[in-house]
Each structure stands twice: as structure tokens, then as C-alpha cells.
């Protein structure tokens, strides 16, 4: 039997419109989809109706499947000649354990392709009106995890050095660790007045953004809602949110449509479906299918062009 192919696909941070064209191609040609908890469920409708769908989501205290079982699952289905899509939130190589899955596939001689996704580290702050860099306020940023491997004897993230070395800090996951992290940053020289944004369910209709000072976040008695999924941004760029917010603007602040443009018709064009093929590589890949037409209207089927 010919060996199949695995695509490690980044599904983006939540807004299905941020799914890449390449990722959508892979999904539409999948025989098997192994998906995470935070992917937008509408993306699963893009896979063929007959595709096998396997949930592999994880919570802090509950893992649907251990990582080793996920690796074995990808390998087993590929060895049966199937096209397998591992659909992961954000980008598979940014705190998504995609590197571990790629290692397992490479060790087992399974052909695979990595399809980068729009990372929550960049997209979620952008949807909250927060640029990670700004000519006047920030020339550097770092993306970190607040939830490290519990089996390590010492943490890999040196928060004491990061306190003053980087202008903007973006922390993914680890909501429970935020007060401790904030306290460490303050004790190591970061100003307690540094603005902080706590963004939950970023890029989705449920997005909530709370702002506070770093000193408040460091206070364990502060009444802050730190429920996941949360992206935390620490730095002076957070002060731009009130001016630059565009996605979660209160209704009273939304700009009105210009009267002479309100009735202007929109023109629609169809986004073509290019044939699915693995990226160029030295060896041929067996078992890869072309795209399968999915039923109904696809979320990325139409692109609207507006003449401004």
C-alpha cells in the first residue's frame, strides 16, 4: 500500500476568514482531519463529507488525546494511504507542538508538509487595536508561553531578563501564571504603570479586551478575569488601543455609512480552487488527493470587491 501524506495546518486564531488558501486546499482534500479545541468549527465543514473527523483538543486539566497518541494516529492513517490534515489553532510551529509531530512523522518516514497559519500572537493584538511595534513606542517584541512543561526542573523563560530587554511582551496561554509573571517583571525593573491588555477569544465575535496596569496584574487580590483562552500584551503599545480599536468598537462609536455610498452595489468574484499538490520536494508523494468539492456555500468561496 502506498504511504499517504500529512499536512500540519495552521487554522489561524479563530476568525475563519484568516485561514490561508493553502490550508483550505489541504482541508478540502482530506481523508482524515485531526483537529484541536480552539479551531473555528465552521472550518470542519470545508472537509469532504466522508472525511473522518477526530477531536484531539486539550485543556489544562484534560487532554482529549495524549500527544504521543496524536503522533501515532497521524502515522497510522498515513500508512493506510490517506491524506491527513492535522488542523491546529494559530500556527502549528508557534507553541502548537507541531515541531514534535513533524519529528514523529520524519522519524517514521511519513511525507508531510507544514502550512503556516496566522498566529494568535500577532492577530489577536491586531484585532484589539494593538500594534506590537510602533516607531515611537516599541522597536522589539517577544512571544512567550506562560505555560511551560511541568516536567522541567527549571523554567526556560528568563522573565528577569525580559523585564527590561524587550519593549512588547506577548504571552500565550498560562492564564493562571500571569500574576506571578507580572510580579517577577515588576520586581526586575518593569514599571508597575506599564499598560497591559488581556484579550479573550480574540478575532471572534466573543472577543473581550480588558486593560490594566502591570502592577494591578501582579496583585493576587485584584479582581481580574483571567479565564482562558487569553492572549496578554504587556507594553506601551497597549496605550494605542483606544485610538486604534476597529474590531470590537462599541455601536455608538461605529462610523456611519456615507449617504451617497449606502446604496452602492457590491461586485462579487469567485475565489478559484487550485489543485492540491504538496510543495516541491525531491521525492514524489503517493496517496495525495485533489480537492473534493464540499457541499453548500464555502466560507472563503466569495471575495467581495469594493470600489473605494
N, C-alpha and C positions, 0 to 999 in steps of 0.2 A: 504493500500500500504506500502511495506517495505521502510524504510528510506535508502537512498544511503550513499555515503561516499565522503569526501572531502580530497584531497591531496594538501597541501601547499608546492609547489615545487620550489626550488631554481634552476634557469636555468643557473647560472653562469654569468660571466661578459661580455660575448659577443662571445668568441670563442666557437662554438657548441661542439667542442671536450672536453670541460670542463664540459659538462653536466654529472651528475652522472648516474650510471647504474640504481639505484633505481628510480631516477626521470624519466628516459627514460621508465622504466616499467610502471609507473603510466600514463605517457603521451600516451603510446601505447594502454592502456586500457580505455581511457577516453571517456565518452559520451559528456562531455562539457569541453571546455578549455577557461578559462578566463585569458587573458594574458596582460602583461604590454608593455610599449613602447620600452624598451631597450632590450627585449629578441631578440635573433637571429631568424629571420623569418623562417629559414630552420627547426627549431625545430617544427614548427607547422605542417610540413609535416609528422612528426612522429606520429601524432594523426590519428585515423581512418578517412577515407574519409567522413564518415557520421557524425562525431562528430561536435557538434555545437561549433563555434569559436566566442568568444565575446571579443572585444577590450576594455580594461579598462585603457589605458595609461594616463599618467599625465604629463603636462608641468607646469612650474612655474605659468603661467598665464592662463592655460587652462587644465581643468580636463575632460577627456572623461566621467568618471562617478565619482560622489562624493563617498567617502569611505563608507558612510552609505548605498548607493545603491549597492555597490560591495558586502558588507556583506549580504544584503538582497538577492542578486542574488544567492550567493553561497548556502544560506539556502533554497531558493525556489527550486532550481534544485535538491538539495539533498533530499528534501522532496518528490520529484517525483520519487525517487528511482534511481537516476542517479549517475554515478561515475564522480565527478567533479575535475578537476585539475586547481588549481589557480597557474598559471605559472608566477613567479616573477624573475626579474633580480637579479643576485648575490645570496645572502642568504635571505630567507624570514624573518628571525629574526634579520637582521642587517640593520636597517633603511629602512625596506621594509614594515612596518605596518602589517607584518604577525602576530604579537602579538595581534593586535586589531581584526584581522579576526579570529584568534583562540579563542579569548574571546567571540566573537559573536556566533561562532559555538558551543562552550561549553555551553553558556547560553541557546541556543536553542536545546541542547541535540542532536547535529549532530555529528556522529562519524567522526573523522578527524585524519590525520597523517601529521607530518611535515617532509619533505625531505630536509635536509640541502643542500645548494649549495655552490659552490666556491665563496667566497666573493670578490668583486672588490677591497676591502681594502687590500687584500693580493696579489691577482693575477695580478692586473694592475701594481703595482710597480715591481713585478717579471718579467713581460713581458717587462718592461722598463729597466731591468738590475739593479734593486734597491732592495737589501735585507732590510727588516725592522729592523732586528737586525744583529749585527756583533760583534764578540768578542772584536775587537779593538775599535769600534766606537759607538755602541749602545746596551744597555742592557735592554731597555724598549721601548715600543711603545704604542700609544693610537690612537683609531679610533673615529673620531668625525664627527658630521654633521655640515656643515656650514649654514644649512637652518633649523632653529628651528620653532616651532609652533608660528605663528604670533599672536595667541590669548593670549599668555603668557605675563604677565606684565614685567617679568624679564627673561633673558636667563638662561638656566640651565647649560650651559657650562661656566665654570670659566676660561677664557683664561689667566687671570693674573697669576693664579696658575700653569697652564700648561706650561707657558712660559719657565720655567727652571726645572720643575719637571719631564719631560718625554723627552727621547732622540729623538725619532722619532714621529712626528705627521702626521697622515693620515687624510685628510679632504675630506669627500664625499659631493657632491652637494654644493650649496651655492656659486657658482662662483662669483656672484655679491658682496658677503660679504668678499671676500678674501683680498682686500686692507685694509679694516677696521680691520680684524682679524690680518693681518700681522703687522699693525701699533700698535695694542694692545700688541702683543708678543714682539715687539722691545722696546716699552715703559716700559715693565715689566721685561726687562733684557735679552731677547734673542738677541744674537749678530746679527747685521744687515747683516753680511757676511755669515750667515748660508745659505747653499745651499738649493734651492727649485726646485722641479720638478713639472711641470704642464702637466698631461697626459690626452689627449683627445681620446675618442673612444678606450680605452685600450683593448688589446687582440684581436683586429680586424685588418683587412687589412688597415683600415683607421687610425690606431694609429699614433698619433703625440705626441712627447715629447719635451717640452721646459724647459730649466733650467735658473734660475736667482738667485740672492741673495734675502734674505728676505727683506732687505731694499728697493730693487727695487720693490718688490711686494707691499710694503707698500706705495709706491709713487703713488698717484692717477693720476699723469701726465705720468706715464710710459706707453709706447705703448706695452702693453701685451695683447695677445689674450686670453680672459677669457670666451669664449663661452662654454656652457655645451655640452655634458656630460664631466665632468672634475674630475679627482682624483688628489689631491695635496699632495705631500710628502715634509715635512719640516724636515731637519736634516742632519747630517754629512754623513749619508749613501748615500745620493744623489751623493756625490763625487765619488762613485764607478761606476756610470753608464757608463762612457766612457770605463772602463776596462771590465765590465760585460755585456754590452748590447749584446743580442743574437737574439732578435726577429725582431727588426727594424734596422738591420745592413745595412749601405749603400752598394750597389752592389760591389763597389770597394774594400770593406773590407771583403766580404764573402770568407771563405776558399774554396779553390778548392778541388774537389773530388780527392782522391788519384788515380793515373792512374791504379794501379793494382786492384783497387776495383770498378772502374767505371762501369764495365760490370757484376758485381756480381749480380745474380738474387735474388729477394726478395721472401720470402715464406709468404703466406697468411693463416691466420686461421680465422675461423668464431667465432664471439662473440655470445654465445648462448643467447636465450631469456628465462630466468627463468619465471615461472608462477608468476603472480601478486597476492600478498596477503598482506593485512595490517600487520604491525608488531604485534608481540604477545601482546595481551591485555586480560583483564579479560572477556570482553563481546564479543560476536560474532558480526560481521558486516554484515549487509544484503545489497544486491544490488551491491556488488563489482564484476566486470567482470574480466575474464582472459584477457591476451593481445590479441589484434586484429592485425593481420598481416597488415602492411602498404604496399602500392604499391611501386615498384621500389627499388633502392639501398638506404639503410639507411645510414645516416652519421656515425653511430657507428657500422655498420654491419661487417666491416672487421678490424682486428687488424694485423698490419704488424710486423713480427718478423725479425729482422736483426741479423745475427751472426757477432759480432764485433771481 
